[in-house]
Amino acid sequence: MDKVELSDAIADFAGLVGRVEETGERVCVVEGGEPTSVLLPAAELAELEHFAQRAHGGARYRPRPGSGQGHPFGPDPQGPYIRFVHADGGRMTFVRDRVVVAELRSVAELDWLEDRARTARQSYMPPKQVAAFEEFLARQGPVGDGVAWIADSWRDQQPFTELAFIKGPTAEDVALAYGADAQDIADGLLLHQVEEQDARDGTDDLTRVLAFGEENGWTWLGYHDFDHTFSRSLDPPPEQQITLRSTMAKAIYTFDYFEDGVYQNPFPIEDGAEDQRDMYELIWYTPGMAPFAPEAPLSFLNLHLRIAEKAGNWTDNIALFFEGLERAFGLALPRDAITSGNVRCARPARR
């Protein structure tokens, strides 16, 4: 990318715009050797804007120049082009024969746009690529036992009301961060041992333990936490975190997904608080209908849910949603170990 000093750019904007129009290449404007803004083709900026506005976070935190002063008001001829200076004084649009040719944007704003656009493009595929990817996914079965097998009992709050899947930290580190007893973890306490003790002593510890393990690169947690004994957050945030909560008495079954601590459900969060959604309820999912809008951060799940529906392994909507998560993230729970109680667990840390 060519670089031009600000003083030279001001003296010959027409020449710079002509170069951008002819070559399709950007020109970086520098002041004292430091990049300040970039002149780029209008079509390229339009594509960046298209994808960037679909990334999580909407228009929040977008860098904007301060209010400009001393710039001409109204159309400003620049050779064969007309320059329109935006109200902030930093952004400019260049038009020839009533067609937008090039745009000037600050380096900070362009970096912001490219970062957001890169994120959104990761979930975009043209129709032919979608069809090929769908065919590939259809041939892939769930990893291990998957998680759909537990959906029915989980709906009835058994064996856990909350299921969490965390990418990054080890199972022991996550259990400790959630407030589990370090001695129980060190001793390798098993779920069936707590159940046997409850039967023997008349206690009710089984509803107050945190079961945990590792499957397919994820740490999984299962617990009830009726009295909010266990934490629901990690510091620093993990790479990915999925939480499924069952509240049978209210028929509320929710799904939360965080990526590097950033909440992804279920639609892009706009500036207005009234547009924010705190959760995604699984009863909103209707098989045959895409649950997430194309511009939503979780829109990539639509394809995996469609594949789960076509596979025909389940008819219940929650089990289907769980299979979609299996296919999208590779989630799994050890079925035999959980049902037999041969999984590690820990009681809340003693105070």
Secondary structure, 3 states (H helix, E strand, C coil): CEEEEHHHHHHCHHHHHHHHHHHCCCEEEEECCEEEEEEEEHHHHHHHHHHHCCCCCCCCCCCCCCCCCCCCCCCEEECCEEEEECCCCCCEEEEECCEEEEEEEEHHHHHHHHHHHHHHHCCCCCHHHHHHHHHHHHCCCCCCCCCHHHHHHHHCCCCCCEEEEEECCCHHHHHHHCCECHHHHHHCCEHHHHHHHHHHHCCCHHHHCEEEEEECCEEEEEECCCCCCCCCCCCCCCCEEEEEEEEHHHCEEEEEEEECCEECCCCCCCCCHHHCCCCEEHHHCCCCCCCCCCCCCCCCHHHHHHHHHHHCCCCCHHHHHHHHHHHHHCCCCCHHHHHHCCCEEECECCC
